[in-house]
Amino acid sequence: MATFPSFDGVTLSYTDDGDGPVLVLLHGFAADTNVNYVRPGLFDLFLDEGFRVIAFDARGHGLSEKPREPEGYANDAMRHDVAALLDHLRIDSCVLVGYSMGAHTSLRVAPREPRVKALVLLGIGENAERNAEGPGDGGGDGAGEDRRAAMIAALTTEDPEEIEASGLRRFRVMAGNDRTPLIAYMSTPAGGEVTNLDDIAVPVLLVVGESDVEAGDPTGLAQRLDAQLVRVPGDHFQANARPELHRAVLDFLATL
């Protein structure tokens, strides 16, 4: 993977392959490009379909630099990282493909970034509709704060088997031994601009696993975004590998 300095000097790792319409892939929390896009077959699928595929590991994740204090993620740094990558690669038009945390980031990028022409959102639902803000973004509701507190508690648990909720237990296992950067991200104080989902005016595809309890019901979010909604088999950690999801994404991209 190549690297570049983001807007604040944090070094981010990225992959840039292929030639054609540009897809920018944003992965989920406690994961990386490999886990969410390479292993499930999406990265190679997009290449085979003639796209230029750009994917980068978010700060605090994968091969990118990992700030160990909340300040390193403040003021929605991950949103600014996307714009910095587009600047670095001189991209003037792209589709954002975001999974889970990456989909939340995509929602915050799209209203502010004219280079984004469409969104593919994977693995998000009612939680995004209630609380469009990410750590370091504005406001946040009580349910969002509860989710963050539950994730921090899970990340600070030494033995994953002590965590009752299966989704939180899975995130704890994925986080591995050095969990400080992830805890710092989740601990970032709120502040900054609040995202208005009604300001998103590009075509949107929303794909969610039928058993994805982490995402919650996607119906309201799809209606608010005027998005095409597709449900596929699988839960939050399995749906990306499903051929039904792959086909839904390719069919949507073919309409752009």
Order of alpha helices (4+ residues) and beta strands (2+ residues): beta-beta-beta-alpha-beta-alpha-beta-alpha-beta-alpha-alpha-alpha-alpha-beta-alpha-beta-alpha
